[in-house]
Amino acid sequence: MSDVIVIGGGPAGISAAIYLKRFKLDVCVLMKDFGALDKTEHIENFYGFSQPITGHELVENGLKQAKRLGVEIKFEEVLGIDAEDLFTVKTVQNEYKSKAVLLATGSSRASFRIPGFVDFVGKGISYCAICDGFLYRKKAIALLGEGEFMAEELDVLRNFSSDLTVFTNGLPLKAKIGETKVISDTIRSLEGGETLQTIVTENGRYDVKALFVAVGTPSATDFALRMGAFIEKNVIVVDENYQTNIPGLFAAGDCIGGLSQIAKAVSDGAQAAIALQKFIRSKTS
Ligand SMILES: Cc1cc2nc3c(=O)[nH]c(=O)nc-3n(C[C@H](O)[C@H](O)[C@H](O)COP(=O)(O)OP(=O)(O)OC[C@H]3O[C@@H](n4cnc5c(N)ncnc54)[C@H](O)[C@@H]3O)c2cc1C
């Protein structure tokens, strides 16, 4: 068990992990990739580099620095978090326990350019099976996604309906989902009145009561939503200590909004670590 699990190995997560380790706490970083900076060729506005550095190099340097201090870093995609006495963080491969969690997963969910999509968010379109699945029990439910995240949401939805269809929207299906019907056409539009009624693809029309979105990897706001943490305008709401409304669940970096810059993410990580350290000490004293 760790004192703190940091989800995200970008500037916010690694900055936090470095501070936490130097506070002599057990910290484990879970990350799926190099984050927003991976494709950036020239960073010229971050303090301390006389020559431009690539985003990949900057993240790599941060990882090396954290490892040198003894931070445990694992490349695993996180699928979900449960908060009870301890936090349980579920990845594609494993489950980990900790006393606190820092969400540092960068900017949140993808937006879709499917005509009608925006109109039906909250009116048939949901981002959280555990929150809204019950509303559509025994109804025709669609699920948008292609990977393990979608498979997790599908498992939750099986509790509410057997009329389930997965739409991959042109992407190859990556998860094993048994006998569930899969439509891999590109979605052309979403139609309805007050609420969503029909998914129109390049080859067909499908009447549904709900569309649950679970594309790619869950973002910080997806985790937060499922845990009942407050979200506003698609960013996680934190207090002055970077803590959400759920005790022990902290967030930092792009996922809490504000300036989307490395300097701000690094600062968030450091400040969240100081608050986390106080939180852990208060639990153990
Ligand atoms: C193209 C581009 C260019 C930019 N150029 C600059 C620049 O020049 N200067 C500047 O200051 N800022 C720049 N930015 C902004 C900067 O990249 C971000 O502000 C900064 O990276 C935010 O840091 P973060 O730690 O919050 O998130 P990120 O750096 O995005 O890190 C997110 C981390 O979370 C992990 N993660 C996400 N979901 C999961 C999951 N489900 N399971 C496990 N791990 C997960 C990712 O693997 C990654 O490690 C640029 C951004 C982009 C997109």
The ligand as a Tripos MOL2 file, in Angstrom:
@<TRIPOS>MOLECULE
LIG
   53    58     1     0     0
SMALL
NO_CHARGES

@<TRIPOS>ATOM
      1 C1          0.5190   20.7390  -28.4560 C.3       1 LIG1
      2 C2          0.7660   21.3500  -27.1000 C.ar      1 LIG1
      3 C3          1.8380   22.2090  -26.9210 C.ar      1 LIG1
      4 C4          2.0690   22.7930  -25.6640 C.ar      1 LIG1
      5 N1          3.1480   23.6140  -25.5170 N.ar      1 LIG1
      6 C5          3.3910   24.1740  -24.2950 C.ar      1 LIG1
      7 C6          4.5160   25.0370  -24.1080 C.ar      1 LIG1
      8 O1          5.3020   25.2850  -25.0250 O.2       1 LIG1
      9 N2          4.7150   25.5520  -22.8700 N.ar      1 LIG1
     10 C7          3.8720   25.3080  -21.8160 C.ar      1 LIG1
     11 O2          4.1060   25.7930  -20.7150 O.2       1 LIG1
     12 N3          2.8080   24.4820  -21.9860 N.ar      1 LIG1
     13 C8          2.5310   23.9210  -23.1880 C.ar      1 LIG1
     14 N4          1.4440   23.0930  -23.3470 N.ar      1 LIG1
     15 C9          0.5590   22.8500  -22.2000 C.3       1 LIG1
     16 C10         1.1540   21.7710  -21.2700 C.3       1 LIG1
     17 O3          1.4320   20.6330  -22.0530 O.3       1 LIG1
     18 C11         0.1800   21.4190  -20.1580 C.3       1 LIG1
     19 O4         -0.2720   22.5730  -19.4980 O.3       1 LIG1
     20 C12         0.8520   20.4840  -19.1250 C.3       1 LIG1
     21 O5          1.4310   19.3670  -19.7570 O.3       1 LIG1
     22 C13        -0.1600   20.0370  -18.0890 C.3       1 LIG1
     23 O6          0.4440   19.1260  -17.2440 O.3       1 LIG1
     24 P1         -0.4080   18.0020  -16.4750 P.3       1 LIG1
     25 O7          0.5830   17.2690  -15.6360 O.co2     1 LIG1
     26 O8         -1.5820   18.6380  -15.8210 O.co2     1 LIG1
     27 O9         -0.9990   17.0690  -17.6330 O.3       1 LIG1
     28 P2         -0.2660   16.2270  -18.7890 P.3       1 LIG1
     29 O10         1.0800   16.7680  -19.0800 O.co2     1 LIG1
     30 O11        -1.2350   16.1350  -19.8960 O.co2     1 LIG1
     31 O12        -0.0600   14.7870  -18.1440 O.3       1 LIG1
     32 C14        -1.1580   13.9410  -17.9590 C.3       1 LIG1
     33 C15        -0.6810   12.5920  -17.4420 C.3       1 LIG1
     34 O13        -1.8180   11.8290  -17.0500 O.3       1 LIG1
     35 C16        -1.7040   10.5190  -17.5780 C.3       1 LIG1
     36 N5         -3.0370    9.9270  -17.7020 N.ar      1 LIG1
     37 C17        -4.1610   10.4640  -18.2550 C.ar      1 LIG1
     38 N6         -5.2050    9.6140  -18.1250 N.ar      1 LIG1
     39 C18        -4.7130    8.5160  -17.4910 C.ar      1 LIG1
     40 C19        -5.2830    7.2720  -17.0820 C.ar      1 LIG1
     41 N7         -6.5790    6.9890  -17.2600 N.pl3     1 LIG1
     42 N8         -4.4790    6.3600  -16.4810 N.ar      1 LIG1
     43 C20        -3.1560    6.6250  -16.2630 C.ar      1 LIG1
     44 N9         -2.5620    7.7850  -16.6250 N.ar      1 LIG1
     45 C21        -3.3390    8.7120  -17.2230 C.ar      1 LIG1
     46 C22        -0.9710   10.6860  -18.8820 C.3       1 LIG1
     47 O14        -0.3730    9.4670  -19.2500 O.3       1 LIG1
     48 C23         0.0630   11.7490  -18.4810 C.3       1 LIG1
     49 O15         1.1630   11.1230  -17.8640 O.3       1 LIG1
     50 C24         1.2120   22.4980  -24.5820 C.ar      1 LIG1
     51 C25         0.1380   21.6040  -24.7620 C.ar      1 LIG1
     52 C26        -0.0790   21.0400  -26.0070 C.ar      1 LIG1
     53 C27        -1.2470   20.0830  -26.1820 C.3       1 LIG1
@<TRIPOS>BOND
     1     1     2 1
     2     2     3 ar
     3     2    52 ar
     4     3     4 ar
     5     4     5 ar
     6     4    50 ar
     7     5     6 ar
     8     6     7 ar
     9     6    13 1
    10     7     8 2
    11     7     9 ar
    12     9    10 ar
    13    10    11 2
    14    10    12 ar
    15    12    13 ar
    16    13    14 ar
    17    14    15 1
    18    14    50 ar
    19    15    16 1
    20    16    17 1
    21    16    18 1
    22    18    19 1
    23    18    20 1
    24    20    21 1
    25    20    22 1
    26    22    23 1
    27    23    24 1
    28    24    25 2
    29    24    26 1
    30    24    27 1
    31    27    28 1
    32    28    29 2
    33    28    30 1
    34    28    31 1
    35    31    32 1
    36    32    33 1
    37    33    34 1
    38    33    48 1
    39    34    35 1
    40    35    36 1
    41    35    46 1
    42    36    37 ar
    43    36    45 ar
    44    37    38 ar
    45    38    39 ar
    46    39    40 ar
    47    39    45 ar
    48    40    41 1
    49    40    42 ar
    50    42    43 ar
    51    43    44 ar
    52    44    45 ar
    53    46    47 1
    54    46    48 1
    55    48    49 1
    56    50    51 ar
    57    51    52 ar
    58    52    53 1
@<TRIPOS>SUBSTRUCTURE
     1 LIG1         1 GROUP 0 **** ****
